[in-house]
């Protein structure tokens, strides 16, 4: 599986389980992402995203997007898109 960094976590809302990601690439609902900071890393499927409290299905480089995630993370964590190699 190929990974491409698409952004960094700039804020994490602990109670809501939401990471705010400053994007350097594009992301869409349904994409597999890997969040990594130090020894802590996990993979999630993007279930929902918001920009300025409005639901969106995709976001581009330069935007800040709030993504619901399944595990805790920290500011500065790297966010990569995981792409399965086609056969």
Residue pairs with C-beta under 8 A, 6 or more apart in sequence:
1 82
1 83
1 84
1 85
2 82
2 83
2 85
3 34
3 80
3 81
3 82
3 83
4 25
4 80
4 81
4 83
5 24
5 25
5 78
5 79
5 80
6 21
6 23
6 24
6 25
6 26
6 27
6 33
6 79
6 80
6 81
7 21
7 22
7 23
7 24
7 25
7 27
7 79
8 21
8 22
8 24
8 76
8 77
8 78
8 79
9 19
9 20
9 21
9 35
9 37
9 73
9 74
9 75
9 76
9 77
9 79
10 20
10 21
10 22
10 64
10 75
11 19
11 20
11 75
12 18
12 19
12 20
12 72
12 73
12 74
12 75
13 19
13 20
13 66
14 72
16 68
17 68
17 69
17 70
17 72
18 66
18 67
18 68
18 69
19 35
19 66
19 67
19 69
19 73
19 77
19 79
20 64
20 65
20 66
20 67
21 27
21 64
21 65
21 66
21 67
21 79
22 64
23 59
23 60
23 61
23 62
23 63
23 64
23 65
24 61
25 61
25 81
26 58
26 59
26 60
26 61
27 33
27 46
27 49
27 58
27 59
27 65
27 67
27 81
28 46
28 57
28 58
28 59
29 46
29 47
29 48
29 49
29 57
29 58
30 45
30 46
31 45
31 46
31 81
31 82
32 43
32 44
32 45
32 46
32 81
32 82
32 83
32 84
33 43
33 44
33 45
33 46
33 67
33 79
33 80
33 81
33 82
34 41
34 42
34 43
34 44
34 79
34 80
34 82
35 41
35 42
35 43
35 44
35 69
35 71
35 73
35 77
35 78
35 79
36 77
36 78
36 80
37 73
37 74
37 76
37 77
37 78
40 73
40 74
40 77
42 70
42 71
43 82
44 69
44 70
44 71
46 67
47 68
48 55
48 67
48 68
49 55
49 56
49 57
49 58
49 59
49 65
49 66
49 67
49 68
50 56
50 65
50 66
51 59
51 63
51 64
51 65
51 66
56 65
59 65
